[in-house]
């Protein structure tokens, strides 16, 4: 066998070894990710069991509460009409919600209990899920990246729960009141399936929690260099239109007060995202200056 062929064989064996090593490394990462996900599943299961234990409180005091005219949001709206009668009309005060909820399936109420408890477990387990994600990506980060992203879990969790509370106390009750009381013809009675009611509550609440992750998304995109504060400032007018459209869609009410109540926190989130992006850009420029000085 010639020397060149021998060398080619050796190189082929080395490349195959590197390929196997990379493949093993990939599957090692998958195995680590699986362990993180299994731990998250275990914690979420505990929260789901806890939700089952407190089913009566979860269903009567949380899920069905926005259908009650004595709900905190409706009481605050009535108080606003009393404090600011010249600005806010009396129609803003909600004193009655007339609608009948029905179940049309044999196992409907059991399925509702299952779905509501599982959703409650998932919501409560979000901080731990974020913590496991952080543990998974942390080894791949540089020391300065670890320091800059140190408060990721707390920051993202706080934003998520603020979004959930905003969706539950503001968007969901206003939308439910409008949709339950809206009639095209007085001869048509609103009889709502409990599945529809629950899905509306969960969609609006979880949707708000996800929307409130905007600063986290902007932080990641700014770190990657995809998003810049200059671009966000230039796009502010388009963002304002988009926010108003989103507010109009999630709160299908006729009055502008409801839409502005929903839109205002979204405007604040956008401005906070600009500040976060600007801070990241400032740190990048400072790091470049320090690099060229050294």
TAMOSUL-V238604 format. One record per residue. RES is the residue in one letter. PHI is phi in whole degrees, 0 to 359 (NA if undefined). D_LAST is the distance of its C-alpha to the last C-alpha in Angstrom with 1 decimal. Layout:
# TAMOSUL-V238604
res-><RES & RES>
phi-><PHI & PHI>
d_last-><D_LAST & D_LAST>
This chain:
# TAMOSUL-V238604
res-><X & X & X & X & X & X & X & X & X & X & X & X & X & X & X & X & X & X & X & X & X & X & X & X & X & X & X & X & X & X & X & X & X & X & X & X & X & X & X & X & X & X & X & X & X & X & X & X & X & X & X & X & X & X & X & X & X & X & X & X & X & X & X & X & X & X & X & X & X & X & X & X & X & X & X & X & X & X & X & X & X & X & X & X & X & X & X & X & X & X & X & X & X & X & X & X & X & X & X & X & X & X & X & X & X & X & X & X & X & X & X & X & X & X & X & X & X & X & X & X & X & X & X & X & X & X & X & X & X & X & X & X & X & X & X & X & X & X & X & X & X & X & X & X & X & X & X & X & X & X & X & X & X & X & X & X & X & X & X & X & X & X & X & X & X & X & X & X & X & X & X & X & X & X & X & X & X & X & X & X & X & X & X & X & X & X & X & X & X & X & X & X & X & X & X & X & X & X & X & X & X & X & X & X & X & X & X & X & X & X & X & X & X & X & X & X & X & X & X & X & X & X & X & X & X & X & X & X & X & X & X & X & X & X & X & X & X & X & X & X & X & X & X & X & X & X & X & X & X & X & X & X & X & X & X & X & X & X & X & X & X & X & X & X & X & X & X & X & X & X & X & X & X & X & X & X & X & X & X & X & X & X & X & X & X & X & X & X & X & X & X & X & X & X>
phi-><NA & 289 & 296 & 295 & 293 & 298 & 295 & 297 & 295 & 297 & 297 & 297 & 295 & 296 & 296 & 295 & 296 & 295 & 297 & 296 & 295 & 295 & 295 & 298 & 297 & 298 & 291 & 297 & 295 & 297 & 295 & 296 & 299 & 300 & 294 & 297 & 293 & 294 & 295 & 297 & 299 & 296 & 293 & 297 & 298 & 299 & 294 & 295 & 298 & 296 & 295 & 298 & 295 & 252 & 301 & 300 & 294 & 299 & 282 & 281 & 264 & 241 & 290 & 274 & 300 & 297 & 275 & 269 & 294 & 270 & 300 & 307 & 299 & 293 & 294 & 293 & 295 & 294 & 293 & 296 & 294 & 283 & 284 & 237 & 293 & 281 & 256 & 256 & 290 & 295 & 297 & 292 & 277 & 255 & 246 & 207 & 233 & 259 & 196 & 253 & 260 & 229 & 243 & 250 & 241 & 302 & 261 & 300 & 288 & 294 & 297 & 299 & 298 & 299 & 297 & 293 & 290 & 295 & 296 & 298 & 297 & 294 & 297 & 292 & 273 & 302 & 302 & 290 & 300 & 296 & 296 & 293 & 298 & 297 & 297 & 287 & 271 & 302 & 300 & 274 & 268 & 284 & 299 & 291 & 291 & 297 & 294 & 290 & 256 & 296 & 265 & 302 & 298 & 296 & 298 & 293 & 293 & 298 & 298 & 298 & 290 & 298 & 295 & 297 & 295 & 296 & 295 & 286 & 269 & 244 & 292 & 299 & 296 & 294 & 292 & 297 & 300 & 294 & 290 & 288 & 265 & 286 & 223 & 279 & 221 & 302 & 286 & 265 & 265 & 280 & 240 & 261 & 287 & 294 & 298 & 295 & 297 & 295 & 295 & 295 & 301 & 293 & 297 & 292 & 289 & 293 & 300 & 293 & 299 & 289 & 299 & 288 & 276 & 307 & 300 & 293 & 297 & 296 & 299 & 295 & 296 & 291 & 297 & 279 & 84 & 281 & 248 & 231 & 296 & 298 & 297 & 293 & 293 & 293 & 267 & 299 & 294 & 290 & 297 & 297 & 296 & 297 & 298 & 295 & 294 & 299 & 297 & 291 & 287 & 283 & 236 & 284 & 255 & 275 & 273 & 285 & 298 & 298 & 297 & 289 & 298 & 285 & 288 & 303 & 298 & 292 & 298 & 297 & 298 & 294 & 294 & 297 & 296 & 297 & 297 & 296 & 297 & 295 & 294 & 294 & 297 & 298 & 294 & 296 & 296 & 296 & 296 & 294 & 298 & 296 & 294 & 285 & 287 & 282>
d_last-><54.0 & 51.7 & 48.3 & 46.6 & 48.5 & 47.6 & 43.9 & 44.3 & 46.0 & 43.2 & 40.5 & 42.7 & 43.0 & 39.3 & 38.6 & 41.4 & 39.8 & 36.5 & 38.4 & 40.3 & 37.2 & 35.6 & 39.0 & 39.3 & 35.9 & 36.9 & 40.2 & 38.5 & 36.5 & 39.7 & 41.4 & 38.7 & 39.0 & 42.8 & 42.5 & 40.5 & 43.1 & 46.0 & 44.7 & 44.3 & 47.8 & 49.2 & 47.7 & 49.0 & 52.4 & 52.6 & 52.0 & 54.6 & 57.1 & 56.4 & 57.1 & 60.3 & 61.3 & 60.8 & 62.3 & 64.7 & 62.0 & 59.6 & 62.3 & 64.3 & 61.6 & 58.7 & 59.8 & 63.1 & 61.9 & 60.8 & 64.4 & 65.8 & 66.4 & 65.4 & 61.9 & 59.2 & 58.0 & 61.5 & 62.2 & 59.1 & 60.1 & 63.6 & 62.2 & 60.0 & 63.2 & 64.9 & 62.0 & 61.3 & 64.7 & 64.3 & 61.0 & 61.5 & 64.9 & 67.1 & 66.7 & 63.1 & 64.9 & 65.8 & 68.7 & 70.0 & 68.7 & 71.7 & 71.1 & 72.4 & 70.2 & 71.9 & 71.3 & 72.8 & 72.0 & 73.6 & 70.4 & 68.6 & 68.2 & 67.1 & 64.4 & 63.3 & 62.9 & 60.9 & 58.6 & 58.0 & 57.2 & 54.9 & 53.0 & 52.8 & 51.4 & 48.7 & 47.7 & 47.5 & 45.6 & 42.8 & 40.4 & 40.9 & 40.5 & 37.1 & 36.2 & 37.2 & 35.2 & 32.1 & 32.9 & 33.3 & 29.9 & 27.9 & 27.4 & 25.9 & 23.1 & 19.6 & 19.0 & 17.3 & 20.2 & 22.7 & 21.7 & 21.8 & 25.2 & 26.6 & 29.4 & 30.4 & 33.8 & 34.8 & 33.7 & 35.4 & 38.5 & 39.0 & 38.8 & 41.2 & 43.7 & 43.5 & 44.3 & 47.2 & 48.6 & 48.3 & 50.0 & 52.7 & 53.5 & 53.0 & 53.1 & 55.5 & 58.3 & 58.3 & 58.5 & 61.1 & 63.2 & 63.2 & 63.9 & 66.6 & 68.5 & 68.1 & 71.4 & 72.5 & 76.1 & 77.6 & 79.8 & 76.9 & 75.9 & 72.3 & 72.5 & 69.0 & 68.3 & 66.3 & 64.0 & 63.1 & 62.5 & 60.3 & 58.2 & 57.7 & 56.5 & 54.1 & 52.8 & 52.1 & 50.6 & 48.3 & 47.4 & 46.2 & 44.1 & 42.5 & 42.0 & 40.2 & 37.5 & 36.2 & 33.1 & 32.2 & 32.7 & 30.6 & 27.8 & 27.8 & 28.2 & 25.3 & 23.0 & 24.3 & 23.7 & 27.4 & 28.1 & 26.5 & 27.6 & 28.5 & 30.9 & 32.4 & 33.1 & 34.7 & 36.8 & 37.9 & 41.5 & 41.9 & 40.7 & 43.2 & 46.0 & 45.1 & 45.0 & 48.4 & 49.8 & 48.6 & 50.1 & 53.3 & 53.6 & 53.0 & 55.3 & 58.3 & 59.9 & 61.4 & 60.1 & 56.7 & 56.0 & 55.5 & 53.1 & 51.0 & 50.9 & 49.4 & 47.1 & 45.6 & 43.5 & 42.3 & 41.1 & 39.2 & 37.6 & 36.5 & 34.9 & 33.2 & 31.8 & 30.4 & 28.7 & 27.2 & 26.0 & 24.5 & 22.7 & 21.2 & 20.1 & 18.5 & 16.5 & 15.5 & 14.4 & 12.4 & 10.6 & 10.1 & 8.7 & 6.2 & 5.4 & 5.5 & 3.8 & 0.0>
